[in-house]
């Protein structure tokens, strides 16, 4: 229990209540503000604030606990309860002040009341909490521990003689008056017992809870607990003082609770070798699980260890001292090598350029974390935040999959589905039903399913079962995802499913699943993959594997080659065996057998039953023509995490050209013309043969040249497949002249100072009027350039990137049956069929079945100063708004354990806010609670930040990650207890591209601009918020920090599974109100949660999948017409 509040109380808050009589007659009846002057805040708690105050008459400093008992921020019942608890605490303190010789509890000097606030004045503790003292020294000597424990034993004995039990003894509730004297504080959980009375409610701090208190929560017939719970806590305190860490600690709360009930702890050799046996015996007596055998505080005072005359010193460990001496000598020897520091960092320079020394700060944090991580883990974390455990990210690894279940079948409308887990969620069963309906109808499907509910494994299990049952209807599954991590997760789910099939079929499954990615992710040639950038890797690969390069090599062996590609070419009939082949599996196979993983995958996807790759392999026609053109019409295409699928479609059919591109394209044309002239002089027959092929409208058919295709193939190949190339660009010279005119036209248009918006038809008409260029030759520019570069044997495509972009632009302006689109955030579903222009057979949204409310959405609309919080352009730079955002982040960081992710609306806004927070010292305060990591535009830097963020969360230090909506983190971070969205992430509305898109949507589909902008902003908000919840056993806070989220037109566009838990009373909160709700909710989530609590509610076995059971889950699915 901690002293605390939800708001600071100013003078004017209590003016109307001065002079109210006190509740306790023997205390002062004067107004608090007439006697004391309130100063700075010392601490906060659930319903109170602790301030420093000065007595006006004497100038002596005291601490005042101000309890808010008004009904403005809480119910009348809650206010009455707080008043009674505070009064009871003061009465207990008054009784304990009667000790004849020493002060055992913090002394109360006055108690004052008003209708809205209670004021309890205590003596100051200048030295702070004993926990803070221990945090600086790690351990204390036996002599000092004896002195401290004697005072605690004496005080607890006095309390128990008066039938008072504290129930929350811990290091934080022990205050140091000076170096010798300590007192017990925070009697909020303390209560007076009648003779023979026992208690059952759970209260206190988890690391100090006694076994009998935990048993009361687990078993209804448990006998209850009494005074011995305080002796157990004293044993934990004594152990921690001497060892520097707690006797019972584990990151997983359930494991820690089990350790407490079994009394599992030990005296490891390193910290305990110098501790006397008498001290260990006393700790063992205090930490006995059986209550009757546990030492009382009175018995401890009579133990030998407490007798100063019997003080025994342990034998010094000379080996340890020698090691310490060696370390010190080495330290000073190394120190002599460093004469000066290269970089001097001061506060003023950081204010001006906060990101200048980012790398230095990251290295410093990493070094500090590695040195002091053990103490952070055992000390600060276990005591303050251990209540809220987090589960580390699962490490996927290969292994033998075994199962003990005999019945692993799920009946989905007559289709037997093998499901690779012992339990299934109700929404997974319903999701499979909806997918089967779509497959039966041979139509498209649009499904929304909450994050963390097993969407991927459900989809794979159902589709694989359908393929095996109906091979004539479905023979291939093409699973498309957005990022490499998502592809790897899908492949691991497939691997477990494959092994599960293998266990249930003696012959083993016969299907092959393969992942596909770009060359840069699959290449194992050291001279190629180290180039890293995609276009550079593609170009280097072309220089080694092109057919004409290999032909030259037969004449000149000195020409470089790729041994992996040559080995694969030599094994013409090589094929992947059945199984699941992830990207790493392909690279491992290629390394072991000396084969190229990229071309193995290129060939394997043609025959594989399941293909997993990126969206672009289907949506981008430049790539689809190369990779996916041989897929049959009986294929099922799945787009997972498809909330941004419309943007991917637009990107795949868009080309961006700058002035720099046009200038470089001129240089590339000169290079291309030189190559044509050289070829004409050396081998004119090859150019003539190319001309003849173009006249006949043929494409190359040589199988060997298929490997020469690049990702810049024709944009719309099917549209021009059966047409002949126009005569004006058939010959190489004519085509070069033609492209020079096109480039000059584009350069001319780029020089304009005006911003113009034209349709493709208008662009084509203008180029025809100005340059006398017909429409038809433009359609063949990309195809013709591709043919010419191959004919000229120009292996490196990266040499002509700019010219290729202009050729693709010219082609763009001139010119599958079962699709499943699914994601956790597709709301509102009605928008997607409009913007994608397709008619789905099934369109449904599923909510989440929960045995406990594991998500808590809160809308924080204002600060404690009542200034509205918003990211509107007109108000976003207001200092008060930025200060309130900083207060919200600080308050949440102080109560939320482990990881916290804060999303900003843009990189520019994030940098401006962080700059102001540096000046307001918000960043300094935040670093005291959590390590800070920031997402940047640099992908490599962000990847490192994410890795360190996860390490900090997993080790218990805790971390805060600043990131941007629509950024990398919004798609891939799964380690957060709290997600804060600072503002609504509207896209930049002045963008010409966006305006053109809005105009198109309005004219073609009747979608209003504001409707689409709100839809786009809310789907990205929902995607960010989904990072807080990655499973039903997980839990997370979702904080919407903008007053506009309070409006129904915004909240109504969130996914249904979020809306159901967003209560109306939590849509217009202040910062303090949100913190209070968060604390209560996190405490609730920290309670034990077992699988038995979920069975029949949110978790089912195969035996439970009856029609009667599933009928109660009918409302989980909501169909959209």
N, C-alpha and C positions, 0 to 999 in steps of 0.2 A: 504494500500500500504506500503510495506517495502522496505528499501534500500537493494539491494542484488546483488548477482553474481553467476556465474557458475564456476569460476576458480580464483585462486590466481594469481596475476600478479607479476612476478619477473622483475628484472632490465633489463634482456636481452630481454624481450618481447617487449619493446618499444624503443630500441636503435635507430631504423631506423627512428623514427618519431619525434625526438626532434627538437625543433625550429619551429614547425608549428605554424602559427599565430593563436591567439585565435579567437573564434567566436564573442565574445563581445569586442568591441574596448576599453572600459574603464577599462578592466581588464588586468592583467599582460600578457606580451608576451614572458616571459622566459620559459625555459624548467622546468617542474615540478621537475625532479630529480636533477637539478642544484641548486634548492632552498630548497627542502625538502628531508629528509631521511625517507623512508617508514619503518614502524615497524610492529607490530603484527596485525592480522586480528581481527576486532571488531565485524563484522557481515557480513551476506551474504543475498542476495536477488535473485530475478528472473534473473537479467542480470548485476549485479554489485557486487563489494566487497567494504566493508568499512574497511579501515585500519587506524591505528594511524600513524601520521607522525610528525616529528620534524623539525621545521624551523632551518636551519643550522646557520643563522646569529644571531638569538636571543635565540635559544634553547627552544622556546615556542612550546607546543604540540597542534596539530590540528587533525581533522579527515578528511580524504580524501575519497571521493566516486569515485571509479574507475569503469567506465562503459565500457564493452567490445562491441565495435561497429565493430569488424572485421567480415569477411564473412567466417571464418573457421568453426565456429560452428552454423551459422545461415545464412539465405538467405540474399541477398543484400537488399531486401525490408525491412526485419526485422531490419537490421543494420541501414538503413536510418531512420526508424521510431524511433529507440532508440536514435539516435543522435538528432533528432528534439525534442523529448520529454525532453531529458536532457537539451537541450538549452532553451526550454520553461520554464522549472522549474527554471533554473538559472536566467532567465529574470524576472520571478515573484518574486523571492527572492530579486533581485536588487530593484524592485519597492517597496517592503515592507520594505526595509531598510531605507526608507525616513521618517519614523514616527518621529515626532519632539521630543517626550519625552522618549519613552521606546522602547525596542527591542521586537518586537512581534514574529519574526521568527528567525530561526537559521541564524546567520550571515555568509555570504559567503566571504572568504578572497582571493579567486583566482580561476580561471578557465583556464585549459590548455587542448590542444587537440593534438592528433597524429592521423595518419590514422587509427590506430587500437583501441585506447583507449581515453576516455575523463576523465579528472581529475578535480573534484570540491572539493575545500578545504573549510571546515567549522570550526567554533569554536568548541572546545571540550565541552561536557556536563559531567563534572566529576561525577555528582550524578546519571547519567543514566536516564532511562525512568521513567515517573511518575507511570507507571504500576508496575515497580519493587519496587518502594517506597511503593505503596499501598499494594503490595503483602506481604510485611513484617509487615505492621501495620494493615491490613485488612480494617480499616476505618480511617477517619481523623475527627478532631473536626470541629464544625461549623465555628470557627474563622479561622482556616487554610483553610477550603473549601472556605470561603468568599474571602480570599486573592488570592487563586488560580483562582477562577472563575472570579474575577475582571480583572485579566490579560488576561484571555481567552476572556471575553466579549469585552474588549478594543481592542484586536487584531483582532477579527472577525469583529467588527464594522469598523475598519480601512480597512480590506480586502474588505468588501462589499461596502464601499464608493468608492473603485477603481474597482468595478465590478469584483472582483476575488472571486470565490467560491472554497473552499478547497476540499470538497467531501469525505474526509477520516479522519475526526477528530476522534481521539480515544486516550485512555490513552497511548498506545505504541508510538504515534506520538507526544507526549508532553515530551520535555526534561527538566531536572532539572539542571540549571546552578549552583545554590547553594540552600540553604534552603529556600530562599525567592523568587528567580526569576526562572521563567519557560519560555520556548519559544516553538513555534510550529515548527514541522519539517515535512519532507517528503511531498513535494508538487508535487509528481508524478501525482496525479489525478487532481491537481488544474488547473483551466482554467479561462481565461478572457471572460466575457460575454458582448455582445453588449446590448444596451438598448432594453428591451422587449424580449430578447432571452431566450429560455428555452432549457433544455437538456433532453435526453431520455435514454442514455446508463446506464447500471447497473455497478456501481463500488463502492468500499468501503468494509467494514467489516460487515457481516450480522447482528450482534447485534446492530449496529449503523445505519442501513439503515432506511430511512424515509418511511412512507406509500406512499407518492406520487412517490418515486423512484420505489417502488415495483409495483405500479399500472401501471407504464409505461411498465413494462415487461409483465404484464398480459393482458392489454387491448390496442389495437392499437389506439383507439380514446382518450386515456388519454392525458391531456393537457401538460404533461411534468413537469419538476421541475426546481427550481432556487436556490437562496441564502438560503431560509428557511431550506434546508436540513442540513446546518451547525448548525442552532439553535436546530434542533431536536437532533443532535449528542451531543451538549452541555448539553441538558437535560439529556441524558443518562449518560454522564460523571459526572454531578453533583449528580445524583441519586446514582451512584456507589461509589463516594467518601464518601457519608454520610452513605450508607447502607452496603457497602462491597460486594455487588453483583449487577448484572445487572437487570434492570427492566423487560427486555424481555429475557427469557431464557427457552429453552426446548430442550431435546435431539433430538427430531424429527424436522428437519428443517422446514417442511411444517407447523407444529403446531406453531413454533416460528414465522414464517412469518405471519401467521394468527393473532397471538397476536399483532404483530406490526401494522397491518392494522386496527385492531379494537381498538388499544390503550389500551389493557388489561394489567394493572399493578396495584399494590396496595401498601399501606403504612402499612405493618404488624406491630403489636403492639410491638414485641420484639426489633427490631432495631430502630423503628421510634418513640417510646414513649418519648424519650428525645430530639427529634428534634422539633424546633419551627415551628409553623404553617406557618410563612412567608416563610421559606425555602420550605415547601411542596407546597405552592401556586405558587412559582416561577417554581418549577419542573413541576407542572401541566400545567402551562402556556406554557412551552417549549415543552411539550409532547402532544400537541393537534393535533389530526389527521387532522383537517381542517386547511389548510395552512393560510387562512385569519385570523384565530383566534389565531394563534401562536405568542408568544412574539418574538420580535426582540432582538438582542444583545444590541442595544442602549436602548430599553425600560427596559431591565433587569438591566442596570447600574443605572436606576432611581428608581428601586423598593426599598421598605423600608428595605428589608433584606440586601441590599448592603450598607446601611448607618450605619457606625460604632456607631454613637451616639444613634441609636435606637436598639442597640444590646440587645437581650432578651435571657435570659438563661432559659432553661426548668427546670421544677421541678425535683429534684433528686428522683429517684425511690428507696425508702428506703427498700422495700421488696426485690428488686433485690440485693442491697448491702448486706443485711443480708444473702441471699443465698450464695453470693460469699464468705462472711466471713466464713460461715460454711464449704464450700468446702475447703478453705485454712487450716482451723483448722484440718480437717480430713486428709488432705494431709500430714501435718507435723507430725501428730500422727502416721500415717502409716510409714512415712519415718524413724522414730526412731527405727522401728523393724528391719531394714536392716543395719547390721554393715559392711558388705563387699560384694563385687561382686565375685561370684564364678569363673567366666571366664573372663580373660583379653584378649582382642583382639587388636592386633596392625597390622599395614600395612605389616611389614616384615613377620609375621606368615601367613598372608593371601596370600602373594606372593608365599610362599613355599607350602602351602597347601590351595588352594582356596576353596576347598569344605568342609574344616573341620568344619566351623561354619555356614553351610548352614541353619540348623534348626533355629539357633539364628537369622540369617538375615531374614528368612521368618517371624518369630514371630515379629521382630522389624518392618518390613514393614507393617504387618497386623495391629499392634497397631497404627503406625503413620497414616495409611490409615483410620482407624476408627475414630481417633481424628480429623484429618485435612481434611477429605473427603468433608465436606460441603464447605470449602473454595476452595479446589482444583476444586470442581465441579462448583462453582459459579464464581470463579475468573480466574485462569489460563486457564481452559478449555474453558470457554465461549468465551474468547477474542482471544485466539490463534488458537484453533482447532475447534471451533463451526461450522465453514464452512462445515465440513464434518461429518454429523451425521451418526450413525450406528444404526441398529435395533437389539434389544436384542433377544436372542434365544427364540423361542416361548415355552410357558409352556403348555404342553398337559394336558388336564383335561377332566373329564367327564362332560356331560351336554346334554341338550335336543337340538337336531339338528333340526332346522327349515329352511324352504326355502320358498320364495315367488314366485318362478318361476313356471309357469305352464308347460313349455316345457323344460324338462331336458334331452331329448333324443338326442343322436348323432348317426347318421346312418353310420355304418362302413361296407361297401360292403353288405348291406342288413341286417346286424345284428344291432338291436337296443340296444344301450349301455347307461345305466344310469350313468351320470357323476356328482359327488357330488359338483360341483363348478359352480359359475355363469359364469365364463369365462374359456376358454380353449386355450392353446397355439397351434399354427399350427403344431409344431413338435409332440405334444401329439397325435393329430389326425392321423398324418402320422405314428407314432410309433404303434398305435393301428391297423392300416391297415397292417403293416408288421407282427405283431404278429398273426393276424387272417389268413394271408396267410400261415404261418407256421403251425397253427393248422389245417387248411383245408387240407394241404398237408401231415398231419400226420408225419412231419419230425422235425428235429432239427432247431434251430434258433440262430443266433449270431448277436446281435444288440448293437451298440454303440450310446448313447444319451448323450448330454452334461449334466454336473452337474447342479442341481437346476432347471430343466425344467419339473419336475413332472413325472418322469419315473415310480415311484412305483404306484401312484394312477392310471395312465393310464393302466398299466399292470393289476392291480387288477380289474379295472372296466371292461376291455375287457374280461379277462378270466372268471370272474364271470358271465357276460352276456352270454358267450359262453357255460358255464356249464349248465345254466338254459335253453338255447335254444336247445342244443344238448347233453342231458345227456347220450345218448348211445355212444357218441364219447369221452366225457370227464366228469369224475365224481369226480375228486379230484385234487386240486392244492397244490403242495408242494413247498413252498417258502423258499429258503435257503439263508441266509445272513451270514456275517462274525462275527459280534460282537453283544453283548446284546443290546447296544443303537440302532443299525440298526434294530434289531428284534422289539424293542419297537416302533420305528417310523413306521414300517410297520403295526403293530397292531393298532396304532392310525389311520392310513389311512383306515384300514379295518373297524374300529369302525365308522368313519364318513360315509363310504360307506354303512354300515349296517343301520345306522340311516336314511340315505337318502332313502334306499329301503323301510324302514318302513314308511316313510312319503308318499311314492307313492303307497303303497300297504296297504289297510286297514287291511288285515289279517297278515301283517308283513312278513319279510323274514324268510325262514325256514332253512337256512344254519347255520352251526356252524364252527367257526374259533378258533383255539387254538394254543397257543405258547408252545414250549417245550424247556427245557434246562436241564442242569445237576442237580444232587441232591443238590449241594452246592448253586445253585441259587433258588431252590424251597423249600428246607427243612425248616420247621418251628419248629422242635424239638430243643429246646435250647441246649440240651446236645450234639447235632450232628452238627448243622450248625455253631456253634462257632468254630469248628475245622478249618473251612475256606478252607484248601487245599482239592482239589478234591478227591485224593485217600484216604485221612483220613476220609472224610465225607462218601464216598462210603463204606469203611470198617466198620465204626461205624453203618451205616444203616443196613448192612448185619448182624451185631451182634444182632440187635434188631428184624429184620423181616424175617430172614431165616426160612424155614419151620421146620427144625429140632430143631431150638431154640424155636419155638413156641410149638412144640411137648413136649419138655422138660418142658416148663413152665406149661403145664397142670399137670405135676407131682410135680414140685417145683415152686410154685407161686412167690418165692422170686427172680427168674431170671428176669432181667430188660426187659421191653417191650416198644414199641412205641404205645402210645394210639391212635395217629392219624391213623396209619396203621391198628390197630385192629378195630377201628370204621369203616374204609372203608371196611375192609373184612367182617364185620357184615352186611353191606348194599350191598349185592351181585349184586343187579340190579341198583345201582346208575349210573346215566349218566348225563353229563352236558346238561342243556337246551340250545336251540338255542341262539346264540349271539356270541360276540367276547370276548375271554378270554385271556387277557394278563397275563404275569408272576405275576404281582402284584394282578390281579383279582383272579388268582388261589390261591395265598397265602392268600388273604383276605377271600375267600370262605372257605379255609381249616381252618383258624383261627376261623371263625364264627361257622362252623358246626363240628369242631373237626376232620377233614379228612385230609389225606396226599395229598398235592398238586402234588407231583411228580408222585405218582401212579394214581392219577386222570388223569393227562395229558397223562401218558403211555396208559391208556385205551381209553381216549377220541380221540387220534389221529387216532385210527383204524376206527372210524366212522365219524370223522369230515370231512367236505367238503374242508376246507382250513387248512393246517398245516404250521406253520412257525417255523423253527428251524435252527440250525447251519449246515454248510456244512458237518461236520463229520458224521451226522446221515444218510447221503446218501453215501458219498464217502469212509468212513472208514468201511470196511466189518465187523470189530469186533463189531461195533455199529449198522450197518445197519441190521445185522442178528437179533439183539435183538429188534430194534425199528421199522424198516421200511419194514420188510419182508412180511407183509400182505397187502401192497399197491397193487392195481390192475394195470394192464398194461394200463388202460385208464387214468392214472394219468399224469399230466403235471408237470415236475420238472423245477423250475426256480432258477438259480444261479445269484443272484444280487451282484453287486460290485465284479465281477468275474475276474478281471484283474490278480489275483494271483491264479487262480483255479488250474493251473498245479502244483504249489508248494504245495497246499493242498493235491492234489492227491499223490504226492511223500511222503509227511509227513505221510499220513495215511497208507502207505505201507512200512514204514521205521522203523527200530529199532536201537537205539543207546545203545551200551554196552561198559562199561568202566572196567578197572581192578578192581575197587571197587565193581562193580556189580558181577563179577565172584567170588570174595572172599566172598561176602555176600550170593551168591547162594549156596556155599558149606555149610554154616551154616544152610540155609533154608532146604537143603536136609537132614541134620541130624535131624532137627525138623520134617520133613515129614516122615522120616523112623521111628522115635520114635512113631509118631501118627499111622503109619501102624501096628507096633508091638503091640501097646496098643489095637487097634481095633481088631487085630487078637486074642488077648488073651481074650477080653471081648465079642466080637460079630463077630465071624468068618463067621456066616451065611450071614451077610450083604456084606462082601467082596466076598463071593461065588456068591451071587445074581448079584452083579455088573459084575463079570466075565462072567456069563451066558449071560447077556445083551450084553456085548461087543462081545462075540462069535457070537451072532445072528445079529450083526451090527445094533442094535436098539438104538434109543435115548430115553431118558426119555419122557414120555407123560403125566405125571401128571400135571394137570393145576396149582396146588398149587406150584409146583417147578419152574414154569416160573418166579416167583418173585426172585428166587435165582440166576438168570443169572447175570453175571457181564459184565463190559465193556471189559474184557479180554477174550471174547469168541473166538472160532476158527477164524482165519484170513480169510480163504477161505472155509467157511462151505459148500457151494454148491458142491464144488469139491469132498468132501469126504462123502457126505450125504448118498450115497447108498453103501458104501464100509464097510467092516468089519475091526475092529482094528487088526493089525498084532499080531500074537501069542506071539512075543518076548516082547510085552509090555502090554499084557492083564492083567496079575496078578499084584497086587500092588507092590510086592517085585521086580519083574522083571523090572517094569517101573522105580522104584527108582534106581536100578543098572544101567539101561540104561541111565537115565538122569545124573547119576554121571559120566559116561564115556563122555557124551556130554559136561558137564561142564568142565571136565578136559581137553578135547580137546580145548575148547574155551580159557581156562586159558593159555594153552600152546601157542596158537596163539597170545594171547595178550602180552606175554612176549617178543615177537620179537621186535628188535630195528629198523627193516626195515618197510617201508610203502609199503604195497602190495595192488594191485587192482585185484580182482578176480570176475569172474561171478558166479552166484549161482551154475551153473553146475560144475565149477571147485572146488568150496567149497565142494559140496557134494562128488565129486570124491576123494578129498583129505581126508575127514573124513572117507570115506569108505576104502581107502588104509591104513590109519594109525590106525583107531580104529575098523575096520571091522563092521561098522554100515551101514546097507542098507538104501536106499533112502526112502522106503515106511514108515518105523516106524517114520522117521523124520516128515513126513507130518501130523502125528497124535499126535505130542507132546503136542500142545496147548490144543487139545480136550481131550486128556487123562488126563492131569494135572487138567483140569477143572472138569472132572468127579470124579477124585480121591479126590479132596478137598471137593466136595459136599458129597461124600460117607463117608469121614472121619469127616464130619460135622465141617469143619474148616471155621467158619463164616467170619473172618476178612481177606479179600483178600489182604490187604496191607502187611500182614506178609510174603507174598511170591511174592512180586513185582519183585525182581531180577531174581528169578527162572522162573517166568512167561515170562519175557522178553527173556530169552534164549530159552524157549520153543517156543515162537512166532517166533524167528529168525530161528529155525529149520524148522518150518512150512512154513515160507516165502520162504526160499531158495529151498524148494522142490516142490513146486507147480505152464433195462428200455428202450418207443417209442417216447416220446415228451420231449425234453430238450431245455430250453431257457436260453442262457447265455447272460447276459446284464451287462453293466457298462457304466460309463461316460468316461472311459479311456481304450479302447481296441485296439487302433491303434498300429501297423498295423494289420488289421483283418486277413490278409492272414496267419499269423503265428500260430494262435490258432488251426485251423483245423489240421495243421501239428503236433504240439506238443501234441495235445489231441487225434489225430488219429480218427477223425470222420468227416462225410460229412454233413454239414448243408444244409437244404433246402433253408433257407433265410439267407443272410449275408449282412448287410447294416450298413452304418454309417450316422447319422443325425447330421446336424449342428444346430446352434441356430439362431432364428430370433430375431433381436433386434431393438428397436426403438431408441436406443442410444448405443454408443460403451462402454458398461459397463465393459469390460475387456481390459486391456492394457498390453500385453506381451512385455517385453524389454529384450534384450540381452546385458548385461554389460560385455564387454570383457577386459577392461583395467582400470587402475586407473588414477588419474589425473597426475601421474608421468609417464604415458604411459607404465608402467610395466604390462604385460599381467597377467590376473587373471585366475588361473586354479587350480584344485585339483589333477592334475597328480602327481603320486607318487614321481617323480623326483623333482617337484617344490613346492609341498604342504607345505614344512617346510621353504620355503624362507620367511624371515622376511618381505620383501617388499610385497609379495603376501598377507600374513596375515594382514599386516597393511592396505592394500587396501581393503580387505574384511571388516576390522573394520571401515574404513572410509565410505564404502557403507552403512553399517548397521546404523552408526551414522547419516549420511545425510538423509537416508530414515526415521529414527525415528523422525527426526526434522520436517518432512513435512507430514508424514502419521498420521492420527488421529486413536484413539482407538487401535485396536489390530494389531500386526505384528508378523508373524511367520517366523523364520529363520531355514531352514533345512540344516543340515550337512550330509556328506556322511556316517559317522559312529560315534559311541560313542567315539572311541579312538581319531579320528580326532577332534571331538567337544571338548574333554577335553584338548587336546594339544593347540588348538586355543584359548580357553578361558583362559588358563594359560598365553599365550603371551599377550592377551588383558588386563589382569590384570596388567601386567608389563607396558604396554603402556597406561594405564589409560583409555582405551576405555570403560571398564565396568562402571567406575565412571561417565564418560560423558553420557553414555547411560541411567544410572539411573536418570539423571536429566530430561530426556524427558519421560521415561516410566519405570514402574515397570518391573523387569526382573524375569522370571520363566524359569526353566530348566527341560527338560525331563530326567529321569534317568531310569536305568534298573529295579528299584523297582516300581511295578505296583501301589501299594498303594500311594507311594510318588508322582508319576506322576498324579494320579487321583486328589490328593489334589491340586497340582500345576495347573491343568486344571481348577478346580473349582475356585481358586483364580484369575486365569487369566481372566476368564469370568466375575467375579465380578468387577475386575479392569476396564475392557472394558465397562461394562454396566454402571458403575458409572461415567465415563468420565475421569478417571485418565489416562487411556491408559496403555498398557502392551506390552511387547515383550517376545515371547516364543521361546527358543532355543530347537530344537528337531532334530530328526534323521530320515532320509528316511528309510522306512520299519519299522518304530516304530509305537507306538500306536497312536501318534498324527497325523501321515500321513493318518490315517483311520477315525479319528473321531472329529476333531476340525473344527467348522463351524463359528468361530468368528474372522475373520481377514480381514483387509482392504488391506493388502499387504503380499505377500508370497515371500521370497527370497530363492533361491536354490543355496547354495554355493558349486559349483562343480557339477560333474555328478556322481550319486550314482552307480558306477559300483560295482558289487559284488566282494568279495575277490577271485581273480583268482587263488591263490595258493591252494585253497581248493581241497582236493582229491575227495570229493563228487561232487563238481562242475565239475571237470575234467572228472569224469566218466559219468556225465550227458551230457556234451558236446560231448564226444566220442559217446555215444548212439545216440544223435540227429544227429550227422554227419553220422553215419553208417546206421541208420534206415530210416531217413527222408531227408538226404542230406542237413541239415541245417549247415551252416558254424559257427564256434565258435564265430567269431567276430560279425556276424549278430545277433546271439542269445544274446550275451552280451550287444550289443547296444540296442536291442529290450527290454531286461529286465531293463536296466538302464533308458531308456526313458519312459517306462510305469510307473515306480515308480516316475520319475520326474513329469509326467503328473498327477499322483494321488496326489502328494504333491501340485501341482499348483491348482488343483481343489478345495483346501480348501479356495481359495480366493473368490470364487463365489458360492453362494448357492441359487440363484434365479435371475430372470430378473430385479427385482427392486434393487438388490444388486449391488455392483461394487467393483472391486479389481484390484490391480496391481500384475502382475506376473513377477518377476525379475529372469532371468536366468544368474547367475554370473559365467560364465566360457567361455573362448574364443572359446572352442570347440562347443558351442551351435551355433556359427555363421555359421558352416558348414551345407550344405544342407542335408548331410547324417544323421545328428542328428535331425535337425529341421523337416525333412520330416517324422519322426516317431512319432511326436506329433499328438494328435487328430486333426481332420480337423477343428473343431470349435475353436481351439486355433490358428492354422496356418493362418486362414483367417484374424485374427486381428494382426498378427505379420508382420509388414511392413518391407520391405527390408532395409529402412533407420534406423530402430531401431534394427539392428542385430550386430552392432559393436560399441557400445557406450562407452564413458568414464563415470566415476561416476557423474561428473558435468552435462554432457549432459542428463543422465538418471534422475537426480534430477530436472532439468529444465522441461523435458517432464512430469515428474510425477506431478509437481506443476500445470502445465497448465491443465493437464487432470483431476486432483482432483478438480480444480476450476470449470471445465466444469461439472463434475458429481454432484457438489454441487447445481446446478441450479434446480429449481422446476421441478418435473417429476411426472405428473399425469397419471391416468388411461386413460384419453382421448388421451394422447400422444401415447399410445400403441395400441389403438383400430384399427383394420384393418391391423396392421403391425406385432405386436408380440403378440397380444391378440385378441381373437375372441369370439363372442357370438354364441349361437346355430343358430341364424338367419343368421349369416354370412357364415355358413358352406355349401356353394353352390359349384358346380363344377367349376364355373367361378372363385370364390375366391380362391379355393384350387389349381387351375392351376398355379397361380403365385408362389406357394411354392414348385413346383416340384423339384427344385434344392436343396431343403433342404435334400432330401434323396439321398444317393449315394450307389448304389448296387455294391457289390464286387463279381466277378465270381470265 
